[in-house]
Every structure is written in structure tokens, then in C-alpha cells.
Amino acid sequence: MHPTFDGASLMRRGVVRPPGTMKTKFKYAGIRVKDLDASVAFYTKVLGMKDLGRSTIDATKGVAANLASEDDGFVLELNYYEKGSRFATDYVVGEGLDHLAFQVENLDKALAEAKKAGHPVVLDVKTAASRWAYIEDPNGIWIELFT
């Protein structure tokens, strides 16, 4: 999370909904992956997420794996589509998705663990007030780690 956006203070302030708009609650995000097993392994073994299970979606010739970093927390849905599915298109990193962000207790320790697991830092950003860094998941998606 960029230092100009403090999620905790945003939550304390609450969200003001413009008049005439629907009330919503953001529950999960789904991303397309090239290799479901490698992706689940990355998010569970490197980032410590819990595998909530998989479901087959016959209508899309796909499989979805649901992961969460905490009980009743935000869910990350990993979507894999079989060859022949109209959704199994060429994968272009960064097309429509910039990055996913995860808060960690100790950034240097987290980066060392990621490197040991084969996911070295691709960008380390330091400002006078904060620091965050990016690693890549098995699909080339940038994963932001911050404290």
C-alpha cells in the first residue's frame, strides 16, 4: 500500500457512498493463473495464505482455488482455465492488474524468505517516510510487501 493511502485511517473514517449508488461490500478478487498448483503453492507457502478449497466450473472449463490470509478475511480466487476454454487466452502480465499488496510484520525478513523460496525482489522502494518492495508470483504478477 502506498504510504499516501493509510488503510486503517480510511476504515476509521468510514466510506461515504454517493447518493443513488448501490451499497456493496468488496469480498474477493479473482485472478487468472497459468499453473494452478504452482500458484497455490506460492500463495500458501511463500505468503502464508490458507487454501480454502477448489471448485470446478463446468461452464467455463475452469477450476477456482480460494485462498485467504486470515479467518473471514478478503479472499483471493485463483482461476485456471483448460485449453479449449474461451477464457484460456494468452496471458499478458500487467494487463488490467497492476499488483496485489500484502502487509507483513517484518519486511526484511519477508523478503529474505521470499528470496529463499525463489522469488527475489524485483523492485525495492524507499522514501523518507516508508518502504515497500515487490516480488513476482509464478505468473509474473507483482506482489507488493509492506509493513
N, C-alpha and C positions, 0 to 999 in steps of 0.2 A: 504494500500500500504506500503510495507516495506520501511523503511527510506533510503535504498540504491538506490531505484528507485524513482526519483522525476519526476512525470508525466509532470509537467509544463515545466521543463527544457528539457525533451525529446521532447515535442511538439515544443519548440522554436528551437531546433536543426534540426527538421525535421527527416524524416525516409529515409534512403538511401536504395534503393532497389538493390539487387544483379543483375548483368546483366543477361538477359534471363529469368527473373521471371515476372509473370503477375502482373499488377497493381491492387490492391484490396483496399477496404475500409471496415473495420470491422464495421458492423451495429447493430448486435444484437446477443444475446446468448439465447439459449433455454435450459431450464432445465425441467426434468420430476418431477412431483409432485404427491403425493398420494391423496390429497384432494384439489381440485382447489379453492373452496370457502375459505377454511381456509388459503391457500397460498396467494390468492389475498388480503384477509383481513390483513394478516401480512405485506405484502409489501406496501399496501396503508395506513393502519392505524398506523403501527409502524414506517415504513421507509419513509412515506410521498410520495410514488410514485403515479403517476396518471394512472388510468385504462384507456387504450386506446381502449378497446373493446375486444370482443371474436369472434372467428371464429370456425366453426365446420369443421373437416377434415374427410370426409367420408372414404377416402382411408385407414386411419389408425385407424378408430373408435375413434377419439380423438377430444379434444377441446383445443384450444390455447387461452390464455389470454395474451395480450400485455400490458406492463407497462413501464413507463419512469419516471425518476426523474426530468427531465427538458424538456422544449419545444425543439423539434428537437434534443433531446439527445439520447444517447445509449438506446436501447430497451431490456428489459428482457422479454423473451417469456416463459410463464409457460405452460407446456404441460401435459395434463391429458388424459389417455387412458382408455377406458371402459374395463371391464372384457371381455375376449374373443379376445381382440386385441393382435396381436403378440408382440406389444410394451409394454403391461401391464405386465411386468416381475417383479419379486421380486425386491424391492428397496434396494440397498445397499449404505448407506451413505458413501461418500468419494470415491466411485469407479469412477475414471475418473474426478472428480471435487473436488478440494481442498476447495475453498471458493469463496465467492463473496465479493467485497470490496466497501464500501460507505464512502465518505468523509462527515464529519459533522462539524458544526461550533464550537460546544462545546461538547467534548467527555463525560465529567462527566454528563452533562445534558441529552445527548442522552442515556447514559447507564441507568440513573435513569428512563427515560421514557420507555425504553425497559423493564426494570425490572417490572415497574408498569403494563405493558401490558402482563406480564407473560413470559418474555424472559430474564432471568438473564444472567449475564456474565459467560461464560464457560472458558475463558482464558483472562487475562489482562497482556499485555507485556509492560515492561518499559525498556528503555535503557537510556544511558546518554543523547542521542540526541532526542529521541522521545518516543511516547507511542501509542499503538493501542490495541483494545480489540475485542473479538469475542462473539457473541450471536448466538443462533440457530433459524432457521426458523421452521415452523411446520413440515418440512420433515427431520429435523436433519442436514440440510446444514448449515455450519458455515458461518456467516455473519461478516466480518471484518468492524469495525467502526474506523475511524481515523480522525485527524484534518489536 
